[in-house]
Amino acid sequence: MKIALIGYGKMGKEIEKIALERKHEILFKFDVSNKDDFTINNLKKTDVAIEFTQPESAYKNYLKCFEANIPIVSGTTGWLDKLPNVKFQCEQKNKTFFYASNFSLGVNMFFKLNTNLAKLMNNVEAYDASISETHHTEKKDAPSGTAISLAEDLIKNFNKKQIWVKEKAVNDTELVIRSYRKDKVPGLHTIKYESDVDYIEITHSAKSRKGFALGAVLAAEFTQNNKGFLTMNDLLDF
């Protein structure tokens, strides 16, 4: 594949390594240093774009890729208020967009474990649930997109909780997500169920960005034969 990287920070560089190992070609590396090269004509020369930027720029990047009529894979979080229009582009205008709040294969297994545990705990009155996430200090959005995905899946299957909130709950129907920022933490997510006598925790801890990068490249490969709005559930055939 000929790949355009939109965003060439730490994740972009890790994706580049994995893509080259898998015999793909990085045709463009778009960043703030060469934003004039980020044109529709240049995008049209590629097979797919992989986008890891910031919430404030992500949606405009998607629209440019749609205009160039190339698939886009994105791991940027914090823009989901625009999600209905992205899905509209895929469903009504035959565009291809692959989104994941987290591309790690292990995290997506963790998503399934979270759903199954929530269903199990829903039958036990004594336990309350909470979520915590820790990331590197450069991560701007909080809670993380992964934590929000975990919270939404938990709420769907654990009737005691109706909405998620940041840091502190006002009543028992609110699911608390606590966010921490520390140096050199790629990603740590914990779901905790606690009663008066004990607690149960499940945790996913990323060792590096490599797992996220591999998932993003696998997603890009997946878009070559699959169309529409795609997620890791499609890639992993859950």
Buried (B, 14 or more C-beta within 10 A) or exposed (E): BEBBBBBBBBBBBBBBBBBEEEEBEBBBBBBEEEEEEBBEEBBEEBBBBBBBBBBEBBBEBBBBBBEBEBBBBBBBBBBBEBEEEBBEBBEEEEBBBBBBBBBBBBBBBBBEEBBEBBEEBBEEEEBBBBBBBBBBEEBEBBBBBBBBBBBEBBBEBBEBBEEBBEEEBEEEEBBBBBBEBEEEBBBBBBBBBBEEEEEBEBEBEBEEBBBBBBBBBBBBBBBEEBEBBBBBEBBBEE
